[in-house]
Amino acid sequence: MNHGIRPWILVGAQFAALVWIAFGGPWVALPTWSIVLLIASVLWVGLSAWALGRRNLTIMPDPVPANELVRRGPYKWVRHPMYLAILLGSAAVTAGAPTIFRWAALFCLTIVVVLKIMVEELALVARHPAYGELMKGTWRLLPFLW
């Protein structure tokens, strides 16, 4: 399913916010807890990508042609584990070495990720009627919250 330019805008905004967080303040000042959480989030992205599989992997919120629904690895607990990891890693950097630029970027990133999730889930429901049932039994992004 192709929604035109909207997915490209969301992906561009996501990467812009991540670059803003990366270069919006010092890295030298990051405390150990922040570095550990950042490393854990990078590992979680890798595990999620592995569980998703090469043929399902895309940065776009639209599913790739002939994709399959995945319920293994981190996808057992949350429907969007990579987005969760991106937000956690970004929050770790922002809280560990805060600047107004990083806080603004984290706020924007959170909005963009929520919008990407909404677009992605609409596309998945359209492609896979069974996705509606999957949605009932798995947290969207934050276990016990959303």
Buried (B, 14 or more C-beta within 10 A) or exposed (E): EEBEEBBEEBBEBBEBBBEBBEEBBEEEEBEEEBBEBBEBBEEBBEBBBEBBEEEBEBEBBBBEEEBEBBEEBBBEEBBBBBBBBBBBBBBBBBBBBBBEBBBBBBEBBBEBBBBBBEBBBBBBBEBBEEBEEBBEEBBBBEEEEE
